[in-house]
Amino acid sequence: MPDEMPKIPLLQQREIEAGIVGPLVRAFAQEVGQERALVVLREVITDLARRSGRNLAASLGEDSLEAFAGALDRWRENDALEIEMLEQSPDRLSFNVVRCRYAEMYRALGLGDLGASLSCQRDFALVEGFNPAIDLERTQTLMQGAPYCNFRFRRAAGPEADPS
């Protein structure tokens, strides 16, 4: 028997998770209120994403922005994301997501209102876990109705770059 389970595409994994987590969050919200349920959901998802970022860096053997860019294929597999690459260098990675099947899947499952908490918010914590010296700026998402998601990563300047 193999040591590892076969990897399923990430979009399929998220769909399976949403089928379980969505009803749990809805039931939890009925008991404690929507606002409290979302706070707890976001805390759990953030912790999981941060851990995933650390695991990703460990599996790649490095935590550079270039290595992170190379790992984008996992999120894109089976055309889950359509990405328009704008800039890729050792210090910057900029792209727009022009189609997100994750967002489409959450909406199809009737979980569009939870999609940002279940999926989009992972991005910041994932990067933080991967390498806290990489900053992510994203001001809009398809999940929230924007025409595209704008991902802008940059490697933070180290102390040696500080002019003071």
URGI-V772266 format. One record per helix or strand. SS is the DSSP state (helix for helix, strand for strand). FROM is the first residue (numbers start at 1). TO is the last residue. If there is no record, write none. Layout:
[[SS/FROM/TO] [SS/FROM/TO]]
This chain:
[[helix/10/32] [helix/34/60] [helix/65/70] [helix/72/79] [strand/81/88] [strand/92/100] [helix/101/108] [helix/112/120] [helix/122/130] [strand/134/137] [strand/149/155] [helix/159/161]]
